[in-house]
Amino acid sequence: MYKWIIAGGGIQGVTVASFLLKGGKTTIDELAIVDPHKEPLANWKHCTNVISMPYLRSPSVHHLDMEPFSLQAFVKEKFYDWNTAFYGRYKRPALHAFNEHCEHIIDDLSLRDAWIQGRVSNANRTSNGWSVQLQDGQELIGQNLVLAIGIGEQPFWPHWAETLKKETDHSIYHIFDSDLPGFERLKRPFTIIGGGITSVHLAIKLSSLFPNDVTLLKRHPFRIHDFDSDPAWLGPKNQLSFRKMASYKKRREQIMNARHKGSIPHDLYIKLHRHVQNGILRIKDGQVEHATTNNGQILLHDHQDNVIYEAGTILLATGFKPTLPEREWLVPMIRKHHLKCAECGYPIVTESLQWGPNLYVTGALAELEIGPIARNISGARQAAGRIVSSL
């Protein structure tokens, strides 16, 4: 029997594991981390690699270790060039430095010894904990269960894009599709749909690789913000009033209003426009309502049926569906064990992020308690800290 089972081995799950182990709340032999991928942080590494993100958006104190300045200390110890390991006044870490620090934590804590590759198919309360069933038939018994699952496996497809995919079955992909072919194998020119940070990183990457063959098509002006929500959400300034709200509907509204959805930091905006000025990238405005094909090309139409643009391949950088993740087993679990949920379908939890006896949540599932930062690295740290300090 395990003391802790963590469902999810991404940023959220690994952070919880790190805090539990470093906080002396468990040992590696008492811990199981269940995830469908072969390695910790596999989906994080896949997504950031696809768009070649050079620096994180978050500052250097946001990472997976318990000690706030652990990443800075790691950079100094490894004799990295400080000027390339961090960017700007917030010391945003280079992706390679952040990932190497993550690997250092994973190795230092022997997290791979707790790794169980598999997908959860069911979870049931037992007399002294939880039983977790996997799709391959395995059963894990644990005293405590942490749900660290997110929305990263449910990419959002606009209706017109879904229709086009069904009709053509090629030449349109979501940038975070697990089966996305190599860009060199795709038909050009590329049209990227989206105006947020993912689309901009991708546009910069592809226009460097394929000059004059890339267009970024956005439906709104660029929204310039350093972070994806106001930094006041990191501390009591905004969090205290948020937690005092009795209405979870109002909490959800405040989360939606607080997020700078589809925004980019100023330095990325400047870099993007350099590519435009150098003539290797185009930016167009327009909202696609439907798409047709003609002679192997995709024609994108607006609401008046005017052709906005013509493309060889469409790459969607349209984010993820905000709906409850892994509904196929989570919804039956909610019903069976009468777990409290708000109108939006997300968990109502305690301040320690407890959803039921010996059941905890983090990441997206914790956002009605943590607030708009819940899905971020900062939210992962706060969630892990709350869980560990409550034990």
N, C-alpha and C positions, 0 to 999 in steps of 0.2 A: 504493500500500500504506500502510495506517495503522500507526502505531506502537502505538496502543491502541484497542481496540474495547470499549465498555462496553455490555453488554446490560442495559438497565433505566435509566430516567431519573427515578426517584423520589428519595426522600431518600438512599438508599444510593448510587445511581449518581452523582448530582450531587455528593455529598460526595467520592467517589473522584476524579471529574473535577477538582474544586476543588483537592484535595491534589496531584494529579499536575501540574497546571498551575502552582500556586503553589510547588510543590517543585522546579520546573524539570526535571521528568522527561519532559515532552512539550510540544508547542505545539498551538494550536487546530487548525492545519492537519493535524496528525498524529493527531487524535482523532476518533472517531466514537461517538456515543451513540445506541443503537437503542432505541426505545420505541414502543408502539402508539398513544400519545396525541400530540396536536398540540403540546403544550407541556411543558417540564420541570415536574415536581411536580404534574401534572394530577390524578392520583388522590388524592394527599395533600390538595390543595385541595378536591376534590370531597367527600371523606369528612368533613373538618373543617367544611366549609360546611354540609353536610346536618344536622349535629347542633349547629351554631352554638357551637362550642367557644370560649369567650372567652380562656382562658389555656392554655398547654401544661402538661403535668404535669412536664416536665423543667426543670432550672434554666437560667439565662441563658448558661452556658458551653457548653451543648450546642446546636450549630448546625452549619452546613455549611461554615464558613470554617476556615482552618488556625489562625489566631490565636485563642486561647481567649476573649479579651475583645472580640472583634470586634463582637459584637452590642451589647454595652454601649456601645462607642465609637460605633457607628452611631446608637443612640438619642440619645446626647448631641449628635452632629453634626446630627441632624435636628430638634433642639429639641423632642423629645417630652416630655410630662409624665412624669417618671420614675415617679411614683406610679401612673399608669395603664398605663405600658408594662411594668411588672413587678409581680408580686404575691408578697407574703409574704417570709419570711426566705430562701427559696431563689432569690428573684428570678426566678420563673417568668414567661417573656415572654408578653405579649399576642399572640394569634394574628396580628393585623394587623401588629404590629411585627416578629414573626418572619418572616412572609411577605414583607414589604417588604425585610427584610435579605436573604432568599433571592434576591429579584428583583435586588437590588443586586449580589450575587455573580454571578448568571447574566449580567447585562448587563456587568459589569466584566470578566468572563472571556470574553465573546462566546460563551457556550455554545450559543446557538441556531445558530451557524455550524457546529457539529459535530452538530447534531440530525438524525437520520434516522428519520422516522416509519415504523414497520413492525413486524411480528412475526417473531421468529426461528422458523424451521422446522427448522433443522439446523445443526450446527457440527462441523467436521472438522479434525483436525490436518493441517498441511502440513509441508513440509520445513523451513520457517523461521517457522512461526507457526500461524495459524488461519484457516480459511475459514468464514464465517458466511453461511448462506443465509436469505433472508427469504421470507415467504409470497407476496409479489408477484413473486418471481423474481430480485430483486436478489442479488448476491453481494458480500460485503465481505471483503477480505483484510487481515489484521492480524498484527503481530508478537506482540502480547499480547492476551489476552481476559479480561475481568472479568465474571463472572456476578453481577449485582446485582439479581436477580429475587427477588420475595417472594411471600407468600401472599395479598396483597391482592385478587387476582382469584378467590379461591376461598372465598366466604362459606359459613359452616356453617349448614346447615338440619337441624334435628332431624327424625327419621323421620316423626313425626306431621305436621310442617309440610309435608314433601315430599308426603305422601299427600294432604293437604288441597289443596295447590296443583294436583296432578294432577286432583283431582275437581272443583274449582271454577274454577281458572285465574284467579281474581281475589280481591281482598280480603285477600291475604296477600303480604307483601314482606319481603325482607331490607333493612335500612336502607341497606346499601351496594350494593344492586343498581344497575347502571348505568342501567337504565330505570325507576327509581323515579319515579312521577308526582309532581307538586306536591301537597303535603299538603292544600291546599284542594280538590283534585279527589277526594280519597278519602272513603269513607263513614265517618261517625262513629257511635258513639264509637270511639276508638283504644285498643288494648291493646298495650303494649310488652312484649315477652318478653325478660327479662334483668335481671341485678342488678349489672352492672359499669359502668365509666365511660361507655361509649357510651350505654347505656340511660338513665343518669341525666341526662346532657347532653340527650338527646332528650326525656326526660320534662319537664325544666325548660322547654325550648323550646316544645314542643307545648302544655303546660298554660298557658303565657303567651298563645299564639295562640288556643287553643280551651279556655277555662276550663270545668271540669266535664265535659269530654269525653275525658279521658285517664286511663288506669289503667296503672300499672307492675306487672307480674306477675313476681315473682322466686321462685326455688326455694330460696334460702339467705339467711341474715341478711346485712346489709351488711358487707362486709369493709373496714375502714378502714386504709389505708396511704398514706403520702405518695407513695411511688413503687411501681412494679409489681415491684420486687425490692429487696432490701436494698442501700443505697448502698455497702456494703463490696464489692459486685461490680464497682464502677467501678475498683477499684485492686487492688494486689497482695495485700491482706488475704485475699480469697477466690479471686482468679484464679490465684495461684501453686499452691495446693493442688489446684485444679481441673485445671490443666494437667499436674500430676504423676500424675493418675489414668490408669493404662494401659488400664483397661476403659472403652470408649466406651458400653457399656450403663449403667455407673454414672454416667458424665458426663450421659447423657440423663436418668437418674433425678434427678440433682442439679439439672439445669436445671428439670425439672418441679416439683420440690419448692421451688426458690428463687423461682419466679414467684408473685407474689400475684395469681393469676388471678381475674378478676371483682372486683377491688378498686377503691375510689374514695378520693380524698384527703378529709380531714376537712372542708375548706371547702365542698366540693361536697355533702357529706352534710348540712351545716347549711342550705345553700341549698335543697336538695330538700325538707327538712322544713318550711321556711318556706312553700313552695307547698302542702304538705299542710295546714298549720295555717291557711292562708288559704282553704282549701276549694276550691281549683281543681284539685287532683290527688289521685288515690287510689293507695294502694299495697296490693297483696294478695300473700299468700304461697301458693304451690302449685306443684306440678310437673305439667305437662300430659303426659298419656299418649296421648290421641287427641282429635280434633276432629270435630264434625258441623255441619251447617248446618240452619237452620230459619227460614223466612220471611225469607230474606236476611240473617240474623244468623249469626255463627259461635259455636258453643257449645264451650267448652273443658272437657274432662273429665279427672279424675284417675284413678289406677289402680283406684279402686273404682267408676268410672263416674259419680261425682258431678260435677255441673256446677260448675266453679270460677268461671267468668265468661262473660259474653256480650259479643261485640264486633261492631262494624261492619267494622273493618279491623284485621288483625294486623300489627304491625311487629316483625320479629325483630332484636334486637340481641345476637346469639349468637356473634359473633366469626367466626373463619376456621378452615377445616380446617388442621390442623398438618402435613398430608402434604406430600411433596416437591412444590414448585411446577413448573408447566409440564412435566409428566411426558411429554407426547406427543413432545417432542423431546429432553428431558434424559435419559430412561431409555435410549433407543437410543444416545445419545452416551456414556453411562456404560459400556454394554456393549461398544461398538465400541472404545473407547480404554482399557478396563480400569481405569477410575477407581475408587479405593478408596472404599468406603462402609461405614458401620456398620450394625448390625442394623436400625436405624430407617430406613435408606435415605438418610441424610444424609451429606455428604462427610466423609472423613477427610483433613485437610489439614495442612500444615506450620505452624510458628509465623508464617510470613509469609503465611499463607492461600493457599499454592500447592497446587492440587489435581492438577496435572500440569504438564508443560513449558509455560511461558508462559501458564498458566491459573490464574486467581485467583477467589476467591469473597468475597462480603460479605453482610451481612444474615442472613436465616434460614439460608442455606447455610453460614454460617461459625459457627453457634452451638456446635458440638461443640469448637471451639477458643476462641472468644471468651466463651462462656458465656451466661447468661440475658439479658444486655443486648444481645445481637447484633442483634436486630431494631429496637432503639431508635436514636435520634439519637446517643446516647453510643456505642453499638456501631458505628454508621457511622463515627464519628470515629476510634475505635480501629482499626477494620479498615483504613480509608484510611491511617492513620498507619503501621500495620505493613507494608502493601504498599509504600508510598513509601520507608520507611526501609530496606527490604530491597534496593532497586534500586541 
